[in-house]
Amino acid sequence: MAVLKVIEILANSDTGWEDAAKKAVSEASKSVKNIKSVYINEQSATVEDGKIKNYRVNVKITFEVK
């Protein structure tokens, strides 16, 4: 039986939600090993002058504890 743990990460990007999610996984993988999945919990964006300025994601990252 595997033991899994979930952490929550907030990340942002100037280009899109997908890029923000990739940044979250990339940053988490610097200190967390055995990442198994990512769940996009929330998406939001900041708007300036009628245009999206920054994309934000709140993700849950699941990893195996060995």
C-alpha positions in Angstrom: 0.0 0.0 0.0 1.3 3.4 -0.9 1.2 6.4 1.4 0.3 9.6 -0.4 0.4 13.2 0.8 -1.3 16.3 -0.7 0.1 19.9 -0.6 -1.5 23.0 -1.9 0.5 25.4 -4.1 -0.4 28.9 -5.5 1.2 29.9 -8.7 0.9 32.5 -11.4 1.8 33.2 -15.0 1.7 36.1 -17.5 0.8 33.7 -20.3 -2.0 31.3 -19.1 -3.4 28.9 -16.6 -1.6 25.9 -18.1 1.7 27.7 -17.7 0.9 28.6 -14.1 0.1 24.9 -13.3 3.4 23.9 -14.9 5.3 26.4 -12.8 3.6 25.1 -9.7 4.7 21.5 -10.4 8.2 22.6 -11.4 8.7 24.6 -8.2 7.3 21.9 -6.0 9.5 19.3 -7.6 12.6 21.2 -6.4 11.9 20.0 -2.8 9.2 17.3 -3.2 10.0 14.0 -4.9 7.6 11.3 -6.3 4.9 13.7 -7.5 2.1 11.6 -8.9 -0.7 14.0 -9.8 -1.9 17.6 -9.8 -5.4 18.8 -9.3 -6.4 22.3 -10.4 -8.5 23.5 -7.5 -9.1 27.1 -8.6 -8.4 29.4 -11.4 -8.5 33.2 -11.3 -6.9 36.2 -13.1 -6.2 39.8 -12.5 -7.4 42.4 -15.0 -5.9 45.7 -16.0 -7.3 48.1 -18.6 -9.8 45.5 -19.8 -7.2 42.8 -20.4 -6.0 39.8 -18.4 -2.7 40.7 -16.8 -1.9 37.7 -14.7 -3.3 34.1 -14.6 -3.4 32.4 -11.2 -4.0 28.8 -10.1 -4.5 27.1 -6.8 -3.3 23.4 -7.3 -3.2 20.4 -5.1 -0.1 18.2 -5.7 -0.1 14.6 -4.7 3.1 12.8 -4.0 4.1 9.4 -2.6 5.8 9.2 0.8 8.5 6.5 0.9 
